[in-house]
Amino acid sequence: MITSLEQEVQDLTSERDEAIRSKNEAEQDYLTQIANQDRALKDKVKEFQASNGELLKRIEELSKGELPEDYEDLITERDEAIREKKTAEQDLLATNNRLKNKNQEAENKSQEIERLKKEKSQVEIALNKTITELRTKYSKQGKLLDEEQLENKKLEAKIEQLETKISELEKKPQNLPGSFPENEENKDD
């Protein structure tokens, strides 16, 4: 079970590291895109400023009542510039959202790793407690067995002593009051 948890922690750690690398790459891509978009926007601003001067001149011409020859082209260019600006803003927003998602994914994996580490730690603590309890239990049982064996040996020694005494007593003729001593002559009768 512990090796399974360790493997899962290693897998999640690898996934987290990959997510972090991916996030860093996405951030770098994002920063590159932002820099490119920033340059593009600055270029557009310069174009707008340049065309703004031209437009002001043309506005003066228009206020005089004359329409410039390329009036339709100018309106088309302005509309295209507005669309390009909106597209760039949408791209920037989408890139920001992807970056936030990658960050959230990396954080989630880090939290999962921490949760698994805590779970593994709790399992190890429980196993160590069980091992300690079993050692204590078997140690007590071993002591009881040793005590029983010692008591058994004492009893066996006592039995042996008593058997020796009994055999010695059986070998000795006993002269009890009221009994007749046995001799060789009476045995034949």
Residue pairs with C-beta under 8 A, 6 or more apart in sequence:
1 123
2 120
2 123
2 124
2 127
5 116
5 119
5 120
5 123
6 120
8 116
9 113
9 116
9 117
9 120
12 109
12 112
12 113
12 116
13 113
15 109
16 106
16 109
16 110
16 113
19 102
19 105
19 106
19 109
20 106
22 102
23 99
23 102
23 103
23 105
23 106
26 98
26 99
26 102
27 99
27 102
29 95
30 95
30 96
30 98
30 99
33 91
33 92
33 95
34 92
34 95
37 88
37 91
37 92
40 88
41 85
41 88
44 81
44 84
44 85
47 81
48 81
51 74
51 77
55 74
58 68
58 71
58 74
61 68
62 68
68 74
173 181
173 182
175 181
180 186
